[in-house]
Amino acid sequence: MFWSADLLAGVEWLGENTSWEETVLAELETGNLVPARIGHRVVLGHWMETVDYEGKREAVARFYEAETPDGERLALLGEWGVGYVFHGPGERAMGGFDPQAAPYLEPVLRRGEVTLYRVEGRP
């Protein structure tokens, strides 16, 4: 598999600046890369290691859709204990959600086509 330099830089930034307990929200492929590369928790990863895989896959897709209300997104972030939201090509392909417009997300890294956001209120 080929991973872009931007995607790898985002994952490496997480590995250097956060702890493994800080859960990352990302689409499935990125969700498989993060724990394999840096050992961090993800909401959606390998089907055999993700509790309620199908339910989470649908919920993650809904999170990234433009039509999803912010209240629903915040509820999901809280339910899953998400500290960071990944936004790269895979996440953009899932829907038109613009995390820059979300007041509860703070950009912490911008690298080419990848932006990482810290969930406000999380350490």
N, C-alpha and C positions, 0 to 999 in steps of 0.2 A: 504494500500500500504506500501511496505517496502522500505525505503531509506537507502542507505549505510551510514556508519559513515563518509566516505570520502566525499560523495556528500553533506551531511548536513554540514560538516565542511567548504566546499567551499561556500555554501550559507550563512552560519553564518559569514564567513570572509567578504563577500560582505556587509552584514548588519552592521558590525562593522567598516568597513574601507572605505565605499563609501556612496554617497548620493543616494536617491531614483531616482533622475533625470538622473543618469548615467546608460544608457540603457545596458542591458546584452543580449548577443547573446548566445543561447543554443538550443538544440533540444527541441521538444515539451513537454516531461514530465518534464524536468528540467525547461523549460519555464513556466510551470504551477506552479511548486513548489516555484520558486523565489518570485513572487509577493504575493503568499499566505502566505509565511513564513516571508518575510522581507519588502514587499511593494514596491519593485523596479520595474522599467519598464523593459520589455523584448520585443524583436522583435516578437517572436512567443509564444503565450500563448493560453489561452482559445479561442476556435473558435468564440464565440459570442463577445468577447472583443478585438479581433485582427482585425484591419482594413485590408482588402484584405487577409484574412486568407489563402486561397488556393495559392495565388501568393507568399505570404511569406513562406508558408510551402515548396513550390518548390524551392524558392531562398535560404532558409536556408539549404536545402538538397544539393543544388549545392555548397554552400559555403564550406561544409565539404568534398566534393569530391576531391580526389587527383588531378584530371585532370583540375580543375578550375584554370585559370590563376590568379596570384596575383593581376593584375590590376582590374579584375572583383571583387575579394574579397574586395579590397580597396574601390571600388566604392560603394559596398553594405554597408560596414561599415560607410562610409561617408553619404550615403543616409539615413541610419537609425539612425545616431548619436550614434553609439555603443562606449561605453567606455571600456567594458570588454567582453572577449570571454571565455566561459566556455568550457572546454575540459575534458570530462569524458567518461565513458563507452557508454552512449547513443550517444554522438557525434562521437566517434570512430566507432560505428556501422553504422553510416551514410556514411562513406567513409574513404579514407586513407590520408586525409589532415594531415600534420605534422606541427602544429603551431610553434614548436621549430625552424623550418627552415625559418619562416617568419620574416624578419627584422623589420616589423612594429608592432610586438607583443612582449611584455615584460612579462615574467613570474613573477607573484607577489605572488603566493601561489602554492606549490606542496604538496599534501596530498594523499598518496597512489595512487589510480587510477585517481585522479582528479588534474588538473592543471588549474589555472585561469591566464589569460593574460590581461594586460592592453594594450589598443590600443595606440601606440605611437602618440604623438601630442595631446593627450587628457589630460586634467588636472587630 
